[in-house]
């Protein structure tokens, strides 16, 4: 059987141990569950980045992701708009400077 090309949406959320962050993550989980029929959550990932002082900083990050039923290329504009709306909602609902939303194509064997 040929592989099926899909779009995967990934949301990387800093783990802060606060109620507002837990609610934000729950909101994303619920959104992806209802929009795409499910999602995967991976907690406690170590994230490394350079701070403004050029020193290495680390964060604990939770990843929430879902595979869409949409072909990445054919629905690029709609997927891009959806990702922008997720990011805007996340920044409005939190005190984070940035929240990473990633969309890439994957292939499913069906």
C-alpha positions in Angstrom: 0.0 0.0 0.0 1.2 3.5 -0.7 2.0 5.9 2.1 -0.4 8.6 2.9 1.0 12.1 3.3 -0.4 14.1 6.3 0.4 17.2 8.3 1.5 16.9 11.9 0.9 19.8 14.3 3.2 20.0 17.4 2.9 22.4 20.3 5.8 22.8 22.6 4.8 24.1 26.0 7.2 25.1 28.8 6.4 23.1 31.9 6.0 25.6 34.7 4.0 23.7 37.3 1.4 26.4 37.5 -2.3 26.1 37.1 -2.5 28.5 34.2 0.0 26.4 32.2 -1.8 23.2 33.1 -5.1 24.7 31.9 -3.4 25.9 28.7 -2.1 22.4 28.0 -5.5 20.9 28.7 -7.1 23.4 26.3 -4.7 22.3 23.6 -5.3 18.6 24.3 -9.0 19.2 24.1 -8.7 21.2 20.9 -6.7 18.6 19.1 -8.9 15.8 20.5 -12.1 17.3 19.1 -10.6 18.7 15.9 -8.5 15.7 14.8 -9.9 12.8 16.9 -6.9 12.5 19.2 -3.5 13.7 20.3 -0.3 12.5 21.9 1.2 14.1 25.0 4.9 13.7 26.0 5.8 15.3 29.3 9.1 16.3 30.7 11.2 16.8 27.6 14.5 18.6 28.2 14.8 21.8 26.0 18.0 23.7 25.6 18.4 27.2 24.2 20.7 30.2 24.3 19.5 33.0 26.4 20.0 36.7 25.6 23.2 36.5 27.5 24.5 33.8 25.1 24.5 31.3 28.0 22.8 27.9 27.7 19.5 27.7 29.5 17.3 24.7 29.9 13.6 24.2 30.3 11.3 21.3 30.8 8.9 21.1 27.9 5.7 19.2 27.3 4.8 18.3 23.7 1.3 17.9 22.5 0.8 16.8 18.9 -1.7 15.4 16.5 -1.7 14.1 13.0 -4.2 15.7 10.8 -6.2 14.0 8.0 -5.0 16.7 5.6 -2.4 16.5 2.9 0.4 18.9 3.9 0.8 20.5 0.4 -2.8 20.6 -0.7 -4.0 22.3 2.6 -0.9 24.3 3.4 -2.7 27.7 3.7 -5.5 26.4 6.0 -3.0 24.5 8.1 -0.7 27.5 8.3 -3.7 29.7 9.4 -4.7 27.2 12.0 -1.2 27.0 13.5 -1.1 30.8 13.6 -4.4 30.9 15.5 -3.1 28.3 18.0 0.0 30.3 18.6 -2.0 33.6 19.0 -4.3 31.9 21.5 -1.4 30.4 23.5 0.4 33.7 23.8 -2.8 35.5 24.8 -3.5 32.9 27.5 -0.1 32.8 29.0 2.8 35.0 30.1 5.3 33.1 27.8 7.4 35.2 25.4 7.1 32.5 22.8 5.4 29.2 22.3 6.7 27.0 19.5 4.1 25.5 17.1 5.6 23.2 14.5 3.8 21.8 11.4 5.5 19.3 9.2 4.6 16.6 6.8 4.7 12.9 7.8 3.8 9.7 6.0 1.4 7.1 7.4 1.3 3.5 6.3 -2.4 2.7 6.2 
